[in-house]
Amino acid sequence: MHSLDRFAETKLAALDGAALRRRLTPTARHPGAVLDRAGRRLVSFSCNDYLNLSTHPTIIAASVAATQRYGAGAGASRLVTGDHPLYDALESRLAALKDTEDAVVFGSGYLANTGIIPALTGKTDAIFVDELAHACIWAGAKLAGAALFTFRHNDLDHLASLLAATRGQARHALIVTDGVFSMDGDLAPIAGLAALADAHGAWLMTDDAHGIGVLNAGHGSAYGEAVPLQMGTLSKAVGAYGGYLCASRVVCDLIRNRARSFVYTTGLPPGVVAASIASLDLIASEPDYCAQPLRKARLFTEALGLPAAQSPIVPLILGAAEAALAAQAQLEAHGFLVAAIRPPTVPEGTARLRFTFTAAHEEADISRLAGLVRPMVAVPA
Ligand SMILES: *Cc1c(COP(=O)(O)O)cnc(C)c1O
């Protein structure tokens, strides 16, 4: 056997042994919360398409029309010839939704975080990251090469003490957090973070991947707060693909010049950009619809006597990876898809079921699901 194949086989065997191996499952999603997978039709509580816009007829029609008009691909990076006319419309809508001067769109949220953070900070600077921040924030922070400090989850006192101890040694300081935590569904204390940033001369950046379209009438988790760097994705509630930064005009211009994951990659396909534009128009005009995912999540937490959901994401921590997989299988047997989330996506010993609620979930399905989950809630983590 080739040494490379032996290496891969050994690594995979270790993952198998720890119940941590992942496998792809071809999944055909349909309008609403329904999908087909391994020959079965399931109601999914594991999609981030919170407003079900990826299958909305108006959004699809906009995407098809743009593909016919401008082609299937962008043909080059945005700074060369890939900046097709739809980009400007998308960036204006994002800036309007977030009430910022400007916005810049990236290929994905992952690309946004790995481009923005190193474009703004380097060796002479310090970055402060919430311990439960998304993997791509960590990737960006490591790429920056700045001194990197981790603060305890949502712990303003801990962050304040780290800033007090280290801020003096850094030229610039950047605080980065998820606005809505992707695996826990709780919210960052954005007002408190903004006050700390102000007090210590630091810049605050929030990742609104799970807030845009669903919190504060669709404006997202940082709306109305003093957050100069509002990053997010077009791949969740917006139902399409891409990442963005909403910020001042001069910061966006710097990002267009210096973020490597913006400069050295091809523009998004026109059909994808058109879908985001149509989704943002719908989000701007339908605040009641935007409130539905959180309302549905709260029906679920209420039925189980859990603290009220703060976002459309509700975790149920079960501990061992095997326990989370068994719980997933049990729900699947009843026609519900709820993906088990295991380390390293979440910390060791906190494997969980992660429920995500969408506007299209039927109340009857939510209460039937709650009935199945109730016995699991009693199990100590
Ligand atoms: C999903 C997610 C991303 C990545 O966005 P993509 O557009 O899927 O690359 C970034 N940050 C958070 C918090 C996320 O949940």
The ligand as a Gaussian input file, in Angstrom:
#p B3LYP/6-31G(d) Opt

LIG

0 1
 C      -22.029000      29.081000       8.126000
 C      -21.198000      30.072000       8.815000
 C      -20.158000      30.719000       8.155000
 C      -19.720000      30.342000       6.774000
 O      -20.563000      30.846000       5.798000
 P      -20.562000      30.146000       4.364000
 O      -21.200000      31.178000       3.489000
 O      -21.354000      28.901000       4.502000
 O      -19.136000      29.888000       3.999000
 C      -19.482000      31.703000       8.834000
 N      -19.777000      32.003000      10.102000
 C      -20.747000      31.384000      10.777000
 C      -21.040000      31.778000      12.185000
 C      -21.484000      30.384000      10.154000
 O      -22.432000      29.733000      10.827000

